[in-house]
């Protein structure tokens, strides 16, 4: 089983990435973690994130990320579609 997750950062959140760091970022994750725990590891304030998607599906703010998952984080400046409104992080 993979012990890393792929993290895609969009818009203003991409500033977290080191210059030249590959996309997607790899984050070592040996056990499931909540979205807030992952944001803490990435040093991203929850208020900066409008939507999180795990494996191409929107997740609630307390959703879990498992080793091997793909996590996409969208900043507040990105528009949120109506069917995602219940999953806004802020």
Long-range contacts (C-beta under 8 A, 24 or more apart in sequence): 1-67, 1-68, 2-67, 2-68, 3-28, 3-29, 3-30, 3-67, 3-68, 4-28, 4-29, 4-67, 4-68, 5-29, 5-38, 5-65, 5-66, 5-67, 5-68, 5-69, 5-70, 5-71, 6-69, 6-70, 6-71, 7-38, 7-42, 7-71, 7-72, 7-73, 8-70, 8-71, 8-72, 8-73, 9-73, 10-72, 10-73, 10-74, 10-75, 10-78, 11-74, 11-75, 11-77, 11-78, 12-48, 12-75, 12-77, 13-44, 13-48, 13-49, 13-73, 13-74, 13-75, 16-42, 16-43, 16-44, 24-70, 27-71, 29-65, 29-66, 29-67, 30-67, 31-67, 32-64, 32-65, 32-66, 32-67, 33-64, 33-65, 34-62, 34-63, 34-64, 34-65, 35-59, 35-61, 35-62, 35-63, 35-64, 35-65, 35-89, 36-61, 36-62, 38-65, 38-71, 39-73, 44-73, 46-89, 46-90, 47-76, 47-90, 48-75, 48-76, 49-73, 49-74, 49-75, 49-76, 49-89, 49-90, 50-74, 50-75, 50-76, 50-77, 50-78, 50-80, 50-88, 50-89, 50-90, 51-78, 51-80, 51-84, 51-87, 51-88, 51-89, 52-87, 52-89, 58-84, 58-87, 59-87, 60-86, 60-87, 61-87, 61-88, 61-89
